[in-house]
Amino acid sequence: MHRTAAFVISLMILATSGATSWYIVRLTAQQQTIMHVKEPMPVEPKVVKAGQAVELMLDYEKEENVPGTMGLSLTARGTIVPLTTWAMALPSGKHRVAIYVLIPAYAPAGNYKLYLTKQYRPSVLRDDTMLFESVSFDVTSDHPLPLAFTKPGASP
């Protein structure tokens, strides 16, 4: 009788600890929204020459104070210009932050949008990546491309 009761109790303990472990792993791996950004993000000025800067307004609300990396890319139809990536710990709460972005001098003329990528690692089991889009703006002057981008056989 004692052996049967001990066996049943040990099975119940094993099942309870297994269910608890599964629940903890599931909560850790579950996607959570860490940051909300008001989109599309405003950009000023709406018309800029290549080589000048624009102001990107990041209006966000962040739930947790989790550090991460941010990346910016400039995109137009058929053109992607990766700008920069940096480590940043935006503070939690509601904030409005201005980010000044230098448009590269080699960016061709066109209608562009800025894309902000924010990547967090809230647990060892997952990375959360979010992508935010700005309003469109125009780059007006077409600067000559650096020599690395010229066509073969073309003279500088």
Legacy VTK file of the C-alpha trace (Angstrom):
# vtk DataFile Version 3.0
C-alpha trace
ASCII
DATASET POLYDATA
POINTS 156 float
0.000 0.000 0.000
2.777 2.458 0.885
4.617 1.709 -2.345
1.537 2.446 -4.456
0.839 5.732 -2.642
4.496 6.794 -2.925
4.472 5.916 -6.633
1.281 7.945 -7.287
2.615 10.915 -5.315
5.927 10.834 -7.196
4.055 10.711 -10.535
1.928 13.696 -9.470
5.067 15.657 -8.484
6.747 14.753 -11.777
3.679 15.792 -13.812
3.301 19.062 -11.874
6.977 20.002 -12.275
6.877 19.116 -15.993
3.747 21.237 -16.557
5.269 24.143 -14.621
8.509 23.932 -16.627
6.549 23.823 -19.905
4.494 26.863 -18.842
7.625 28.877 -17.955
9.322 28.011 -21.271
6.131 28.890 -23.173
5.874 32.295 -21.460
9.530 33.020 -22.173
9.248 32.098 -25.853
5.937 33.885 -26.443
6.047 37.032 -28.622
5.404 40.164 -26.566
5.003 43.712 -27.785
7.761 45.696 -26.112
7.414 48.964 -27.992
4.588 50.754 -29.845
5.516 53.440 -32.387
3.133 55.934 -33.954
3.353 55.310 -37.693
4.085 56.641 -40.196
6.887 58.530 -38.494
7.044 62.200 -39.590
10.088 63.497 -41.490
11.086 67.171 -41.910
11.830 68.660 -44.379
9.771 66.879 -47.035
12.250 67.819 -49.780
16.011 67.497 -49.204
19.159 67.404 -51.311
21.438 64.383 -51.132
24.111 65.089 -48.507
21.725 66.996 -46.216
19.980 65.795 -43.040
16.336 65.128 -42.242
14.685 65.004 -38.828
12.816 61.756 -38.075
10.372 62.017 -35.158
10.066 58.821 -33.123
6.887 58.962 -31.014
6.832 55.756 -28.968
5.600 53.986 -25.866
7.809 51.264 -24.427
6.613 48.704 -21.892
9.926 47.336 -20.609
13.418 48.783 -20.344
15.044 46.160 -22.593
18.222 47.160 -24.507
18.520 46.373 -28.191
19.911 47.441 -31.527
18.438 49.935 -33.959
19.031 50.129 -37.671
18.046 52.681 -40.294
17.670 52.175 -44.013
16.637 54.545 -46.764
14.477 52.977 -49.463
12.931 54.040 -52.720
11.492 52.005 -55.534
14.431 49.857 -56.623
16.950 51.482 -54.263
17.936 50.477 -50.720
20.582 52.486 -48.891
21.488 50.950 -45.502
22.466 53.822 -43.232
23.561 52.648 -39.797
23.016 50.238 -36.916
23.692 51.052 -33.291
23.063 49.669 -29.817
20.492 51.692 -27.944
18.459 51.395 -24.786
15.457 53.656 -25.281
13.895 54.435 -21.897
10.544 52.901 -21.038
7.404 55.030 -20.948
5.942 57.509 -23.457
8.529 59.598 -25.318
9.006 61.700 -28.445
12.562 61.672 -29.791
14.102 63.443 -32.801
16.623 61.402 -34.791
18.710 63.356 -37.289
19.513 61.294 -40.356
22.154 62.328 -42.881
21.085 61.396 -46.401
24.212 60.113 -48.166
25.582 62.305 -50.944
25.527 59.295 -53.291
21.777 58.648 -52.837
20.048 58.992 -56.229
17.163 61.429 -56.593
13.778 59.917 -55.809
10.910 59.524 -53.387
12.173 57.759 -50.240
11.004 56.368 -46.915
13.092 55.668 -43.838
12.699 52.288 -42.173
13.671 51.908 -38.532
14.422 48.366 -37.384
14.446 47.688 -33.639
15.694 44.305 -32.428
15.429 43.085 -28.844
16.486 39.898 -27.100
13.974 39.653 -24.235
15.004 36.075 -23.481
17.603 33.539 -24.544
14.906 31.724 -26.516
13.956 34.476 -28.926
14.788 37.749 -30.682
11.998 40.249 -31.343
12.407 42.406 -34.446
10.101 45.314 -35.247
10.026 47.442 -38.397
8.656 51.000 -38.448
8.056 53.174 -41.533
8.315 56.937 -42.048
6.285 59.182 -44.322
7.755 59.594 -47.784
10.032 62.492 -48.708
11.943 63.550 -51.804
15.675 63.631 -52.443
16.105 66.143 -55.242
19.683 66.291 -56.469
21.431 63.381 -58.091
25.090 63.412 -57.013
27.674 61.441 -58.998
28.252 57.997 -57.580
31.621 57.104 -56.015
34.061 55.291 -58.284
33.182 51.932 -56.719
29.670 52.272 -58.176
30.550 53.396 -61.707
29.981 51.131 -64.672
33.005 49.160 -65.918
34.830 51.046 -68.678
33.305 54.409 -67.726
35.707 57.272 -67.212
35.436 59.210 -63.936
LINES 1 157
156 0 1 2 3 4 5 6 7 8 9 10 11 12 13 14 15 16 17 18 19 20 21 22 23 24 25 26 27 28 29 30 31 32 33 34 35 36 37 38 39 40 41 42 43 44 45 46 47 48 49 50 51 52 53 54 55 56 57 58 59 60 61 62 63 64 65 66 67 68 69 70 71 72 73 74 75 76 77 78 79 80 81 82 83 84 85 86 87 88 89 90 91 92 93 94 95 96 97 98 99 100 101 102 103 104 105 106 107 108 109 110 111 112 113 114 115 116 117 118 119 120 121 122 123 124 125 126 127 128 129 130 131 132 133 134 135 136 137 138 139 140 141 142 143 144 145 146 147 148 149 150 151 152 153 154 155
